[in-house]
């Protein structure tokens, strides 16, 4: 597949592209089509899912687990975030 880059188009083509973009911008009122708006909203909402951590307290020693699809990992009851930071949970009594 051939893809033109800015360096490959002529000055005339560049000026026509800029003029077309400016003409489009003058007519745009800022509205987004509903499918675009709700599609973006759904993708952002999908990123805001809660992270589930399960702590079993009914054993001699508490255990911590996360679902297999979770971006968190658990190593010896350490909860690790994707960027390597450790999430610490302190229980107060």
HTML snippet that shows the backbone in 3Dmol.js (N, CA, C, O; Angstrom):
<script src="https://3Dmol.org/build/3Dmol-min.js"></script>
<div id="view" style="width:600px;height:400px;position:relative"></div>
<script>
const pdb = `
ATOM      1  N   UNK A   1       0.834  -1.173   0.000  1.00  0.00           N
ATOM      2  CA  UNK A   1       0.000   0.000   0.000  1.00  0.00           C
ATOM      3  C   UNK A   1       0.883   1.242   0.000  1.00  0.00           C
ATOM      4  O   UNK A   1       1.833   1.330   0.778  1.00  0.00           O
ATOM      5  N   UNK A   2       0.575   2.196  -0.866  1.00  0.00           N
ATOM      6  CA  UNK A   2       1.348   3.419  -0.981  1.00  0.00           C
ATOM      7  C   UNK A   2       0.728   4.494  -0.111  1.00  0.00           C
ATOM      8  O   UNK A   2      -0.483   4.712  -0.145  1.00  0.00           O
ATOM      9  N   UNK A   3       1.551   5.154   0.656  1.00  0.00           N
ATOM     10  CA  UNK A   3       1.080   6.233   1.516  1.00  0.00           C
ATOM     11  C   UNK A   3       1.871   7.489   1.217  1.00  0.00           C
ATOM     12  O   UNK A   3       3.097   7.490   1.319  1.00  0.00           O
ATOM     13  N   UNK A   4       1.174   8.575   0.844  1.00  0.00           N
ATOM     14  CA  UNK A   4       1.872   9.828   0.587  1.00  0.00           C
ATOM     15  C   UNK A   4       2.244  10.496   1.907  1.00  0.00           C
ATOM     16  O   UNK A   4       1.480  10.473   2.871  1.00  0.00           O
ATOM     17  N   UNK A   5       3.409  11.078   1.925  1.00  0.00           N
ATOM     18  CA  UNK A   5       3.813  11.863   3.086  1.00  0.00           C
ATOM     19  C   UNK A   5       3.848  13.322   2.671  1.00  0.00           C
ATOM     20  O   UNK A   5       3.753  13.641   1.486  1.00  0.00           O
ATOM     21  N   UNK A   6       3.982  14.203   3.647  1.00  0.00           N
ATOM     22  CA  UNK A   6       4.025  15.640   3.360  1.00  0.00           C
ATOM     23  C   UNK A   6       5.160  15.952   2.389  1.00  0.00           C
ATOM     24  O   UNK A   6       5.021  16.802   1.509  1.00  0.00           O
ATOM     25  N   UNK A   7       6.273  15.264   2.558  1.00  0.00           N
ATOM     26  CA  UNK A   7       7.422  15.526   1.690  1.00  0.00           C
ATOM     27  C   UNK A   7       7.169  15.114   0.240  1.00  0.00           C
ATOM     28  O   UNK A   7       7.816  15.626  -0.673  1.00  0.00           O
ATOM     29  N   UNK A   8       6.218  14.177   0.023  1.00  0.00           N
ATOM     30  CA  UNK A   8       6.001  13.637  -1.322  1.00  0.00           C
ATOM     31  C   UNK A   8       4.951  14.392  -2.126  1.00  0.00           C
ATOM     32  O   UNK A   8       4.851  14.180  -3.335  1.00  0.00           O
ATOM     33  N   UNK A   9       4.163  15.266  -1.501  1.00  0.00           N
ATOM     34  CA  UNK A   9       3.122  15.959  -2.267  1.00  0.00           C
ATOM     35  C   UNK A   9       3.640  17.314  -2.752  1.00  0.00           C
ATOM     36  O   UNK A   9       4.556  17.901  -2.176  1.00  0.00           O
ATOM     37  N   UNK A  10       3.020  17.781  -3.822  1.00  0.00           N
ATOM     38  CA  UNK A  10       3.441  19.055  -4.403  1.00  0.00           C
ATOM     39  C   UNK A  10       2.906  20.212  -3.569  1.00  0.00           C
ATOM     40  O   UNK A  10       2.010  20.038  -2.744  1.00  0.00           O
ATOM     41  N   UNK A  11       3.467  21.390  -3.798  1.00  0.00           N
ATOM     42  CA  UNK A  11       2.997  22.586  -3.102  1.00  0.00           C
ATOM     43  C   UNK A  11       1.524  22.851  -3.390  1.00  0.00           C
ATOM     44  O   UNK A  11       0.771  23.251  -2.502  1.00  0.00           O
ATOM     45  N   UNK A  12       1.121  22.623  -4.641  1.00  0.00           N
ATOM     46  CA  UNK A  12      -0.276  22.837  -5.018  1.00  0.00           C
ATOM     47  C   UNK A  12      -1.192  21.896  -4.243  1.00  0.00           C
ATOM     48  O   UNK A  12      -2.224  22.327  -3.728  1.00  0.00           O
ATOM     49  N   UNK A  13      -0.827  20.611  -4.152  1.00  0.00           N
ATOM     50  CA  UNK A  13      -1.637  19.649  -3.403  1.00  0.00           C
ATOM     51  C   UNK A  13      -1.714  20.023  -1.923  1.00  0.00           C
ATOM     52  O   UNK A  13      -2.762  19.890  -1.292  1.00  0.00           O
ATOM     53  N   UNK A  14      -0.596  20.491  -1.382  1.00  0.00           N
ATOM     54  CA  UNK A  14      -0.550  20.896   0.017  1.00  0.00           C
ATOM     55  C   UNK A  14      -1.492  22.070   0.258  1.00  0.00           C
ATOM     56  O   UNK A  14      -2.269  22.062   1.212  1.00  0.00           O
ATOM     57  N   UNK A  15      -1.422  23.077  -0.605  1.00  0.00           N
ATOM     58  CA  UNK A  15      -2.274  24.247  -0.468  1.00  0.00           C
ATOM     59  C   UNK A  15      -3.749  23.891  -0.627  1.00  0.00           C
ATOM     60  O   UNK A  15      -4.597  24.452   0.068  1.00  0.00           O
ATOM     61  N   UNK A  16      -4.065  22.973  -1.525  1.00  0.00           N
ATOM     62  CA  UNK A  16      -5.455  22.528  -1.702  1.00  0.00           C
ATOM     63  C   UNK A  16      -5.942  21.794  -0.450  1.00  0.00           C
ATOM     64  O   UNK A  16      -7.082  21.973  -0.023  1.00  0.00           O
ATOM     65  N   UNK A  17      -5.087  20.983   0.123  1.00  0.00           N
ATOM     66  CA  UNK A  17      -5.470  20.247   1.336  1.00  0.00           C
ATOM     67  C   UNK A  17      -5.723  21.211   2.494  1.00  0.00           C
ATOM     68  O   UNK A  17      -6.691  21.053   3.239  1.00  0.00           O
ATOM     69  N   UNK A  18      -4.855  22.204   2.641  1.00  0.00           N
ATOM     70  CA  UNK A  18      -5.036  23.195   3.701  1.00  0.00           C
ATOM     71  C   UNK A  18      -6.320  23.993   3.474  1.00  0.00           C
ATOM     72  O   UNK A  18      -7.082  24.227   4.412  1.00  0.00           O
ATOM     73  N   UNK A  19      -6.557  24.409   2.234  1.00  0.00           N
ATOM     74  CA  UNK A  19      -7.766  25.176   1.919  1.00  0.00           C
ATOM     75  C   UNK A  19      -9.020  24.346   2.191  1.00  0.00           C
ATOM     76  O   UNK A  19     -10.003  24.873   2.712  1.00  0.00           O
ATOM     77  N   UNK A  20      -9.002  23.066   1.849  1.00  0.00           N
ATOM     78  CA  UNK A  20     -10.160  22.201   2.095  1.00  0.00           C
ATOM     79  C   UNK A  20     -10.398  22.055   3.595  1.00  0.00           C
ATOM     80  O   UNK A  20     -11.542  22.066   4.050  1.00  0.00           O
ATOM     81  N   UNK A  21      -9.330  21.918   4.350  1.00  0.00           N
ATOM     82  CA  UNK A  21      -9.466  21.777   5.798  1.00  0.00           C
ATOM     83  C   UNK A  21     -10.027  23.066   6.415  1.00  0.00           C
ATOM     84  O   UNK A  21     -10.906  23.008   7.275  1.00  0.00           O
ATOM     85  N   UNK A  22      -9.529  24.210   5.986  1.00  0.00           N
ATOM     86  CA  UNK A  22     -10.030  25.487   6.497  1.00  0.00           C
ATOM     87  C   UNK A  22     -11.499  25.687   6.136  1.00  0.00           C
ATOM     88  O   UNK A  22     -12.276  26.189   6.947  1.00  0.00           O
ATOM     89  N   UNK A  23     -11.880  25.293   4.916  1.00  0.00           N
ATOM     90  CA  UNK A  23     -13.275  25.423   4.498  1.00  0.00           C
ATOM     91  C   UNK A  23     -14.167  24.521   5.351  1.00  0.00           C
ATOM     92  O   UNK A  23     -15.262  24.925   5.744  1.00  0.00           O
ATOM     93  N   UNK A  24     -13.713  23.323   5.635  1.00  0.00           N
ATOM     94  CA  UNK A  24     -14.466  22.415   6.498  1.00  0.00           C
ATOM     95  C   UNK A  24     -14.597  23.021   7.903  1.00  0.00           C
ATOM     96  O   UNK A  24     -15.670  22.975   8.503  1.00  0.00           O
ATOM     97  N   UNK A  25     -13.503  23.587   8.420  1.00  0.00           N
ATOM     98  CA  UNK A  25     -13.511  24.167   9.759  1.00  0.00           C
ATOM     99  C   UNK A  25     -14.476  25.326   9.890  1.00  0.00           C
ATOM    100  O   UNK A  25     -15.051  25.535  10.958  1.00  0.00           O
ATOM    101  N   UNK A  26     -14.662  26.081   8.821  1.00  0.00           N
ATOM    102  CA  UNK A  26     -15.585  27.222   8.859  1.00  0.00           C
ATOM    103  C   UNK A  26     -17.038  26.769   8.961  1.00  0.00           C
ATOM    104  O   UNK A  26     -17.876  27.504   9.485  1.00  0.00           O
ATOM    105  N   UNK A  27     -17.346  25.582   8.472  1.00  0.00           N
ATOM    106  CA  UNK A  27     -18.731  25.102   8.493  1.00  0.00           C
ATOM    107  C   UNK A  27     -19.037  24.248   9.712  1.00  0.00           C
ATOM    108  O   UNK A  27     -20.207  24.002  10.004  1.00  0.00           O
ATOM    109  N   UNK A  28     -18.025  23.792  10.428  1.00  0.00           N
ATOM    110  CA  UNK A  28     -18.239  22.912  11.583  1.00  0.00           C
ATOM    111  C   UNK A  28     -18.738  23.711  12.766  1.00  0.00           C
ATOM    112  O   UNK A  28     -18.135  24.718  13.137  1.00  0.00           O
ATOM    113  N   UNK A  29     -19.833  23.273  13.361  1.00  0.00           N
ATOM    114  CA  UNK A  29     -20.431  23.961  14.503  1.00  0.00           C
ATOM    115  C   UNK A  29     -19.995  23.344  15.833  1.00  0.00           C
ATOM    116  O   UNK A  29     -20.440  23.797  16.888  1.00  0.00           O
ATOM    117  N   UNK A  30     -19.160  22.351  15.809  1.00  0.00           N
ATOM    118  CA  UNK A  30     -18.699  21.729  17.040  1.00  0.00           C
ATOM    119  C   UNK A  30     -19.502  20.514  17.449  1.00  0.00           C
ATOM    120  O   UNK A  30     -19.219  19.901  18.478  1.00  0.00           O
ATOM    121  N   UNK A  31     -20.500  20.158  16.658  1.00  0.00           N
ATOM    122  CA  UNK A  31     -21.319  18.991  16.976  1.00  0.00           C
ATOM    123  C   UNK A  31     -20.569  17.709  16.630  1.00  0.00           C
ATOM    124  O   UNK A  31     -19.812  17.659  15.661  1.00  0.00           O
ATOM    125  N   UNK A  32     -20.790  16.690  17.426  1.00  0.00           N
ATOM    126  CA  UNK A  32     -20.265  15.362  17.125  1.00  0.00           C
ATOM    127  C   UNK A  32     -21.439  14.459  16.793  1.00  0.00           C
ATOM    128  O   UNK A  32     -22.476  14.518  17.454  1.00  0.00           O
ATOM    129  N   UNK A  33     -21.286  13.625  15.774  1.00  0.00           N
ATOM    130  CA  UNK A  33     -22.359  12.655  15.513  1.00  0.00           C
ATOM    131  C   UNK A  33     -22.553  11.761  16.750  1.00  0.00           C
ATOM    132  O   UNK A  33     -21.592  11.464  17.460  1.00  0.00           O
ATOM    133  N   UNK A  34     -23.770  11.347  16.997  1.00  0.00           N
ATOM    134  CA  UNK A  34     -24.082  10.550  18.190  1.00  0.00           C
ATOM    135  C   UNK A  34     -23.245   9.282  18.263  1.00  0.00           C
ATOM    136  O   UNK A  34     -22.790   8.905  19.343  1.00  0.00           O
ATOM    137  N   UNK A  35     -23.033   8.617  17.127  1.00  0.00           N
ATOM    138  CA  UNK A  35     -22.255   7.372  17.173  1.00  0.00           C
ATOM    139  C   UNK A  35     -20.807   7.628  17.585  1.00  0.00           C
ATOM    140  O   UNK A  35     -20.207   6.800  18.269  1.00  0.00           O
ATOM    141  N   UNK A  36     -20.242   8.760  17.178  1.00  0.00           N
ATOM    142  CA  UNK A  36     -18.876   9.106  17.585  1.00  0.00           C
ATOM    143  C   UNK A  36     -18.839   9.426  19.076  1.00  0.00           C
ATOM    144  O   UNK A  36     -17.974   8.939  19.803  1.00  0.00           O
ATOM    145  N   UNK A  37     -19.792  10.253  19.526  1.00  0.00           N
ATOM    146  CA  UNK A  37     -19.840  10.639  20.935  1.00  0.00           C
ATOM    147  C   UNK A  37     -19.983   9.417  21.839  1.00  0.00           C
ATOM    148  O   UNK A  37     -19.206   9.241  22.778  1.00  0.00           O
ATOM    149  N   UNK A  38     -20.974   8.576  21.557  1.00  0.00           N
ATOM    150  CA  UNK A  38     -21.218   7.428  22.428  1.00  0.00           C
ATOM    151  C   UNK A  38     -20.141   6.358  22.270  1.00  0.00           C
ATOM    152  O   UNK A  38     -19.868   5.614  23.211  1.00  0.00           O
ATOM    153  N   UNK A  39     -19.534   6.274  21.106  1.00  0.00           N
ATOM    154  CA  UNK A  39     -18.418   5.347  20.934  1.00  0.00           C
ATOM    155  C   UNK A  39     -17.226   5.747  21.795  1.00  0.00           C
ATOM    156  O   UNK A  39     -16.604   4.898  22.434  1.00  0.00           O
ATOM    157  N   UNK A  40     -16.909   7.044  21.812  1.00  0.00           N
ATOM    158  CA  UNK A  40     -15.821   7.532  22.662  1.00  0.00           C
ATOM    159  C   UNK A  40     -16.157   7.359  24.132  1.00  0.00           C
ATOM    160  O   UNK A  40     -15.310   6.964  24.934  1.00  0.00           O
ATOM    161  N   UNK A  41     -17.391   7.655  24.473  1.00  0.00           N
ATOM    162  CA  UNK A  41     -17.827   7.526  25.863  1.00  0.00           C
ATOM    163  C   UNK A  41     -17.703   6.072  26.330  1.00  0.00           C
ATOM    164  O   UNK A  41     -17.241   5.807  27.440  1.00  0.00           O
ATOM    165  N   UNK A  42     -18.115   5.145  25.483  1.00  0.00           N
ATOM    166  CA  UNK A  42     -18.037   3.722  25.839  1.00  0.00           C
ATOM    167  C   UNK A  42     -16.591   3.273  25.997  1.00  0.00           C
ATOM    168  O   UNK A  42     -16.280   2.492  26.897  1.00  0.00           O
ATOM    169  N   UNK A  43     -15.710   3.756  25.137  1.00  0.00           N
ATOM    170  CA  UNK A  43     -14.310   3.337  25.246  1.00  0.00           C
ATOM    171  C   UNK A  43     -13.671   3.915  26.505  1.00  0.00           C
ATOM    172  O   UNK A  43     -12.851   3.251  27.139  1.00  0.00           O
ATOM    173  N   UNK A  44     -14.034   5.146  26.877  1.00  0.00           N
ATOM    174  CA  UNK A  44     -13.506   5.722  28.114  1.00  0.00           C
ATOM    175  C   UNK A  44     -14.087   5.025  29.340  1.00  0.00           C
ATOM    176  O   UNK A  44     -13.374   4.781  30.314  1.00  0.00           O
ATOM    177  N   UNK A  45     -15.359   4.709  29.295  1.00  0.00           N
ATOM    178  CA  UNK A  45     -15.996   4.021  30.425  1.00  0.00           C
ATOM    179  C   UNK A  45     -15.402   2.628  30.591  1.00  0.00           C
ATOM    180  O   UNK A  45     -15.271   2.141  31.714  1.00  0.00           O
ATOM    181  N   UNK A  46     -15.042   1.983  29.483  1.00  0.00           N
ATOM    182  CA  UNK A  46     -14.440   0.656  29.562  1.00  0.00           C
ATOM    183  C   UNK A  46     -13.097   0.672  30.248  1.00  0.00           C
ATOM    184  O   UNK A  46     -12.696  -0.324  30.851  1.00  0.00           O
ATOM    185  N   UNK A  47     -12.392   1.792  30.165  1.00  0.00           N
ATOM    186  CA  UNK A  47     -11.089   1.899  30.808  1.00  0.00           C
ATOM    187  C   UNK A  47     -11.221   2.133  32.306  1.00  0.00           C
ATOM    188  O   UNK A  47     -10.247   1.967  33.041  1.00  0.00           O
ATOM    189  N   UNK A  48     -12.400   2.513  32.770  1.00  0.00           N
ATOM    190  CA  UNK A  48     -12.590   2.856  34.173  1.00  0.00           C
ATOM    191  C   UNK A  48     -13.173   1.699  34.979  1.00  0.00           C
ATOM    192  O   UNK A  48     -13.872   1.929  35.966  1.00  0.00           O
ATOM    193  N   UNK A  49     -12.899   0.470  34.577  1.00  0.00           N
ATOM    194  CA  UNK A  49     -13.413  -0.679  35.307  1.00  0.00           C
ATOM    195  C   UNK A  49     -12.701  -0.803  36.648  1.00  0.00           C
ATOM    196  O   UNK A  49     -11.510  -0.508  36.753  1.00  0.00           O
ATOM    197  N   UNK A  50     -13.429  -1.240  37.670  1.00  0.00           N
ATOM    198  CA  UNK A  50     -12.781  -1.411  38.971  1.00  0.00           C
ATOM    199  C   UNK A  50     -11.801  -2.586  38.948  1.00  0.00           C
ATOM    200  O   UNK A  50     -11.979  -3.554  38.208  1.00  0.00           O
ATOM    201  N   UNK A  51     -10.784  -2.474  39.762  1.00  0.00           N
ATOM    202  CA  UNK A  51      -9.816  -3.550  39.911  1.00  0.00           C
ATOM    203  C   UNK A  51     -10.213  -4.348  41.145  1.00  0.00           C
ATOM    204  O   UNK A  51     -10.362  -3.788  42.231  1.00  0.00           O
ATOM    205  N   UNK A  52     -10.384  -5.654  40.979  1.00  0.00           N
ATOM    206  CA  UNK A  52     -10.862  -6.491  42.073  1.00  0.00           C
ATOM    207  C   UNK A  52      -9.691  -7.195  42.737  1.00  0.00           C
ATOM    208  O   UNK A  52      -8.876  -7.838  42.074  1.00  0.00           O
ATOM    209  N   UNK A  53      -9.618  -7.065  44.046  1.00  0.00           N
ATOM    210  CA  UNK A  53      -8.624  -7.750  44.868  1.00  0.00           C
ATOM    211  C   UNK A  53      -9.406  -8.516  45.929  1.00  0.00           C
ATOM    212  O   UNK A  53     -10.224  -7.931  46.638  1.00  0.00           O
ATOM    213  N   UNK A  54      -9.162  -9.816  46.041  1.00  0.00           N
ATOM    214  CA  UNK A  54      -9.847 -10.634  47.036  1.00  0.00           C
ATOM    215  C   UNK A  54      -8.866 -10.989  48.144  1.00  0.00           C
ATOM    216  O   UNK A  54      -7.770 -11.488  47.889  1.00  0.00           O
ATOM    217  N   UNK A  55      -9.281 -10.723  49.373  1.00  0.00           N
ATOM    218  CA  UNK A  55      -8.458 -11.046  50.545  1.00  0.00           C
ATOM    219  C   UNK A  55      -9.217 -12.095  51.357  1.00  0.00           C
ATOM    220  O   UNK A  55     -10.318 -11.838  51.845  1.00  0.00           O
ATOM    221  N   UNK A  56      -8.617 -13.276  51.497  1.00  0.00           N
ATOM    222  CA  UNK A  56      -9.206 -14.353  52.305  1.00  0.00           C
ATOM    223  C   UNK A  56      -8.715 -14.200  53.737  1.00  0.00           C
ATOM    224  O   UNK A  56      -7.520 -14.319  54.006  1.00  0.00           O
ATOM    225  N   UNK A  57      -9.632 -13.938  54.645  1.00  0.00           N
ATOM    226  CA  UNK A  57      -9.256 -13.737  56.038  1.00  0.00           C
ATOM    227  C   UNK A  57      -9.579 -14.940  56.926  1.00  0.00           C
ATOM    228  O   UNK A  57      -9.253 -14.936  58.113  1.00  0.00           O
ATOM    229  N   UNK A  58     -10.219 -15.970  56.358  1.00  0.00           N
ATOM    230  CA  UNK A  58     -10.644 -17.099  57.171  1.00  0.00           C
ATOM    231  C   UNK A  58      -9.604 -18.236  57.196  1.00  0.00           C
ATOM    232  O   UNK A  58      -9.944 -19.370  57.533  1.00  0.00           O
ATOM    233  N   UNK A  59      -8.390 -17.951  56.856  1.00  0.00           N
ATOM    234  CA  UNK A  59      -7.309 -18.934  56.908  1.00  0.00           C
ATOM    235  C   UNK A  59      -6.333 -18.503  58.002  1.00  0.00           C
ATOM    236  O   UNK A  59      -6.404 -17.371  58.480  1.00  0.00           O
ATOM    237  N   UNK A  60      -5.420 -19.398  58.405  1.00  0.00           N
ATOM    238  CA  UNK A  60      -4.448 -18.993  59.425  1.00  0.00           C
ATOM    239  C   UNK A  60      -3.669 -17.734  59.029  1.00  0.00           C
ATOM    240  O   UNK A  60      -3.331 -16.911  59.880  1.00  0.00           O
ATOM    241  N   UNK A  61      -3.393 -17.597  57.748  1.00  0.00           N
ATOM    242  CA  UNK A  61      -2.738 -16.381  57.253  1.00  0.00           C
ATOM    243  C   UNK A  61      -3.559 -15.848  56.080  1.00  0.00           C
ATOM    244  O   UNK A  61      -3.961 -16.620  55.209  1.00  0.00           O
ATOM    245  N   UNK A  62      -3.811 -14.547  56.046  1.00  0.00           N
ATOM    246  CA  UNK A  62      -4.596 -13.987  54.928  1.00  0.00           C
ATOM    247  C   UNK A  62      -3.902 -14.241  53.585  1.00  0.00           C
ATOM    248  O   UNK A  62      -2.675 -14.222  53.489  1.00  0.00           O
ATOM    249  N   UNK A  63      -4.714 -14.477  52.556  1.00  0.00           N
ATOM    250  CA  UNK A  63      -4.182 -14.616  51.200  1.00  0.00           C
ATOM    251  C   UNK A  63      -4.844 -13.577  50.308  1.00  0.00           C
ATOM    252  O   UNK A  63      -6.000 -13.206  50.509  1.00  0.00           O
ATOM    253  N   UNK A  64      -4.095 -13.122  49.331  1.00  0.00           N
ATOM    254  CA  UNK A  64      -4.561 -12.094  48.401  1.00  0.00           C
ATOM    255  C   UNK A  64      -4.547 -12.680  46.999  1.00  0.00           C
ATOM    256  O   UNK A  64      -3.554 -13.277  46.584  1.00  0.00           O
ATOM    257  N   UNK A  65      -5.651 -12.513  46.259  1.00  0.00           N
ATOM    258  CA  UNK A  65      -5.722 -12.978  44.879  1.00  0.00           C
ATOM    259  C   UNK A  65      -6.375 -11.908  44.008  1.00  0.00           C
ATOM    260  O   UNK A  65      -7.106 -11.048  44.501  1.00  0.00           O
ATOM    261  N   UNK A  66      -6.101 -11.977  42.713  1.00  0.00           N
ATOM    262  CA  UNK A  66      -6.746 -11.114  41.713  1.00  0.00           C
ATOM    263  C   UNK A  66      -7.200 -12.007  40.563  1.00  0.00           C
ATOM    264  O   UNK A  66      -6.621 -13.074  40.357  1.00  0.00           O
ATOM    265  N   UNK A  67      -8.216 -11.600  39.813  1.00  0.00           N
ATOM    266  CA  UNK A  67      -8.655 -12.387  38.666  1.00  0.00           C
ATOM    267  C   UNK A  67      -7.530 -12.512  37.627  1.00  0.00           C
ATOM    268  O   UNK A  67      -6.674 -11.632  37.534  1.00  0.00           O
ATOM    269  N   UNK A  68      -7.531 -13.604  36.848  1.00  0.00           N
ATOM    270  CA  UNK A  68      -6.471 -13.807  35.849  1.00  0.00           C
ATOM    271  C   UNK A  68      -6.360 -12.673  34.829  1.00  0.00           C
ATOM    272  O   UNK A  68      -5.260 -12.378  34.363  1.00  0.00           O
ATOM    273  N   UNK A  69      -7.486 -12.027  34.470  1.00  0.00           N
ATOM    274  CA  UNK A  69      -7.461 -10.959  33.461  1.00  0.00           C
ATOM    275  C   UNK A  69      -7.094  -9.599  34.040  1.00  0.00           C
ATOM    276  O   UNK A  69      -7.068  -8.604  33.316  1.00  0.00           O
ATOM    277  N   UNK A  70      -6.811  -9.547  35.330  1.00  0.00           N
ATOM    278  CA  UNK A  70      -6.511  -8.289  35.996  1.00  0.00           C
ATOM    279  C   UNK A  70      -5.144  -7.733  35.578  1.00  0.00           C
ATOM    280  O   UNK A  70      -4.211  -8.498  35.335  1.00  0.00           O
ATOM    281  N   UNK A  71      -5.026  -6.400  35.493  1.00  0.00           N
ATOM    282  CA  UNK A  71      -3.708  -5.812  35.223  1.00  0.00           C
ATOM    283  C   UNK A  71      -2.809  -5.856  36.456  1.00  0.00           C
ATOM    284  O   UNK A  71      -1.627  -5.519  36.382  1.00  0.00           O
ATOM    285  N   UNK A  72      -3.376  -6.275  37.595  1.00  0.00           N
ATOM    286  CA  UNK A  72      -2.595  -6.419  38.817  1.00  0.00           C
ATOM    287  C   UNK A  72      -1.998  -7.823  38.879  1.00  0.00           C
ATOM    288  O   UNK A  72      -2.544  -8.761  38.299  1.00  0.00           O
ATOM    289  N   UNK A  73      -0.899  -7.960  39.570  1.00  0.00           N
ATOM    290  CA  UNK A  73      -0.340  -9.280  39.840  1.00  0.00           C
ATOM    291  C   UNK A  73      -0.099  -9.390  41.337  1.00  0.00           C
ATOM    292  O   UNK A  73       0.110  -8.392  42.026  1.00  0.00           O
ATOM    293  N   UNK A  74      -0.132 -10.616  41.819  1.00  0.00           N
ATOM    294  CA  UNK A  74       0.107 -10.869  43.236  1.00  0.00           C
ATOM    295  C   UNK A  74       1.292 -11.810  43.347  1.00  0.00           C
ATOM    296  O   UNK A  74       1.318 -12.872  42.726  1.00  0.00           O
ATOM    297  N   UNK A  75       2.268 -11.411  44.140  1.00  0.00           N
ATOM    298  CA  UNK A  75       3.440 -12.250  44.416  1.00  0.00           C
ATOM    299  C   UNK A  75       3.641 -12.272  45.921  1.00  0.00           C
ATOM    300  O   UNK A  75       3.984 -11.257  46.527  1.00  0.00           O
ATOM    301  N   UNK A  76       3.424 -13.444  46.522  1.00  0.00           N
ATOM    302  CA  UNK A  76       3.593 -13.589  47.972  1.00  0.00           C
ATOM    303  C   UNK A  76       2.839 -12.509  48.746  1.00  0.00           C
ATOM    304  O   UNK A  76       3.405 -11.862  49.627  1.00  0.00           O
ATOM    305  N   UNK A  77       1.592 -12.321  48.426  1.00  0.00           N
ATOM    306  CA  UNK A  77       0.727 -11.323  49.065  1.00  0.00           C
ATOM    307  C   UNK A  77       1.152  -9.879  48.806  1.00  0.00           C
ATOM    308  O   UNK A  77       0.690  -8.971  49.498  1.00  0.00           O
ATOM    309  N   UNK A  78       2.013  -9.653  47.834  1.00  0.00           N
ATOM    310  CA  UNK A  78       2.321  -8.300  47.376  1.00  0.00           C
ATOM    311  C   UNK A  78       1.455  -8.037  46.147  1.00  0.00           C
ATOM    312  O   UNK A  78       1.408  -8.863  45.235  1.00  0.00           O
ATOM    313  N   UNK A  79       0.779  -6.911  46.116  1.00  0.00           N
ATOM    314  CA  UNK A  79      -0.045  -6.538  44.968  1.00  0.00           C
ATOM    315  C   UNK A  79       0.766  -5.549  44.141  1.00  0.00           C
ATOM    316  O   UNK A  79       1.116  -4.465  44.610  1.00  0.00           O
ATOM    317  N   UNK A  80       1.060  -5.941  42.902  1.00  0.00           N
ATOM    318  CA  UNK A  80       1.901  -5.111  42.036  1.00  0.00           C
ATOM    319  C   UNK A  80       1.075  -4.519  40.910  1.00  0.00           C
ATOM    320  O   UNK A  80       0.316  -5.221  40.241  1.00  0.00           O
ATOM    321  N   UNK A  81       1.234  -3.207  40.710  1.00  0.00           N
ATOM    322  CA  UNK A  81       0.587  -2.520  39.598  1.00  0.00           C
ATOM    323  C   UNK A  81       1.370  -2.770  38.318  1.00  0.00           C
ATOM    324  O   UNK A  81       2.510  -3.234  38.359  1.00  0.00           O
ATOM    325  N   UNK A  82       0.754  -2.460  37.181  1.00  0.00           N
ATOM    326  CA  UNK A  82       1.409  -2.677  35.885  1.00  0.00           C
ATOM    327  C   UNK A  82       2.745  -1.956  35.764  1.00  0.00           C
ATOM    328  O   UNK A  82       3.671  -2.461  35.130  1.00  0.00           O
ATOM    329  N   UNK A  83       2.848  -0.774  36.372  1.00  0.00           N
ATOM    330  CA  UNK A  83       4.081   0.009  36.252  1.00  0.00           C
ATOM    331  C   UNK A  83       5.141  -0.397  37.271  1.00  0.00           C
ATOM    332  O   UNK A  83       6.182   0.251  37.372  1.00  0.00           O
ATOM    333  N   UNK A  84       4.880  -1.479  38.037  1.00  0.00           N
ATOM    334  CA  UNK A  84       5.872  -1.981  38.975  1.00  0.00           C
ATOM    335  C   UNK A  84       5.698  -1.483  40.405  1.00  0.00           C
ATOM    336  O   UNK A  84       6.344  -1.991  41.321  1.00  0.00           O
ATOM    337  N   UNK A  85       4.833  -0.495  40.601  1.00  0.00           N
ATOM    338  CA  UNK A  85       4.613  -0.010  41.968  1.00  0.00           C
ATOM    339  C   UNK A  85       3.858  -1.057  42.768  1.00  0.00           C
ATOM    340  O   UNK A  85       3.124  -1.872  42.210  1.00  0.00           O
ATOM    341  N   UNK A  86       4.046  -1.025  44.080  1.00  0.00           N
ATOM    342  CA  UNK A  86       3.374  -1.959  44.978  1.00  0.00           C
ATOM    343  C   UNK A  86       2.194  -1.268  45.641  1.00  0.00           C
ATOM    344  O   UNK A  86       2.308  -0.143  46.129  1.00  0.00           O
ATOM    345  N   UNK A  87       1.063  -1.956  45.651  1.00  0.00           N
ATOM    346  CA  UNK A  87      -0.124  -1.454  46.330  1.00  0.00           C
ATOM    347  C   UNK A  87      -0.138  -2.088  47.716  1.00  0.00           C
ATOM    348  O   UNK A  87      -0.128  -3.312  47.849  1.00  0.00           O
ATOM    349  N   UNK A  88      -0.162  -1.253  48.736  1.00  0.00           N
ATOM    350  CA  UNK A  88      -0.160  -1.751  50.107  1.00  0.00           C
ATOM    351  C   UNK A  88      -1.525  -1.467  50.733  1.00  0.00           C
ATOM    352  O   UNK A  88      -2.044  -0.356  50.634  1.00  0.00           O
ATOM    353  N   UNK A  89      -2.090  -2.472  51.368  1.00  0.00           N
ATOM    354  CA  UNK A  89      -3.356  -2.325  52.073  1.00  0.00           C
ATOM    355  C   UNK A  89      -3.076  -2.558  53.542  1.00  0.00           C
ATOM    356  O   UNK A  89      -2.551  -3.604  53.923  1.00  0.00           O
ATOM    357  N   UNK A  90      -3.424  -1.590  54.361  1.00  0.00           N
ATOM    358  CA  UNK A  90      -3.214  -1.727  55.804  1.00  0.00           C
ATOM    359  C   UNK A  90      -4.582  -1.898  56.475  1.00  0.00           C
ATOM    360  O   UNK A  90      -5.512  -1.131  56.225  1.00  0.00           O
ATOM    361  N   UNK A  91      -4.680  -2.894  57.310  1.00  0.00           N
ATOM    362  CA  UNK A  91      -5.904  -3.131  58.058  1.00  0.00           C
ATOM    363  C   UNK A  91      -5.750  -2.511  59.436  1.00  0.00           C
ATOM    364  O   UNK A  91      -4.753  -2.731  60.123  1.00  0.00           O
ATOM    365  N   UNK A  92      -6.727  -1.752  59.820  1.00  0.00           N
ATOM    366  CA  UNK A  92      -6.708  -1.134  61.142  1.00  0.00           C
ATOM    367  C   UNK A  92      -7.751  -1.838  62.007  1.00  0.00           C
ATOM    368  O   UNK A  92      -8.816  -2.215  61.517  1.00  0.00           O
ATOM    369  N   UNK A  93      -7.453  -2.010  63.250  1.00  0.00           N
ATOM    370  CA  UNK A  93      -8.374  -2.725  64.111  1.00  0.00           C
ATOM    371  C   UNK A  93      -8.746  -1.905  65.209  1.00  0.00           C
ATOM    372  O   UNK A  93      -9.526  -2.331  66.061  1.00  0.00           O
TER     373      UNK A  93
END
`;
const viewer = $3Dmol.createViewer("view");
viewer.addModel(pdb, "pdb");
viewer.setStyle({}, {cartoon: {color: "spectrum"}});
viewer.zoomTo();
viewer.render();
</script>
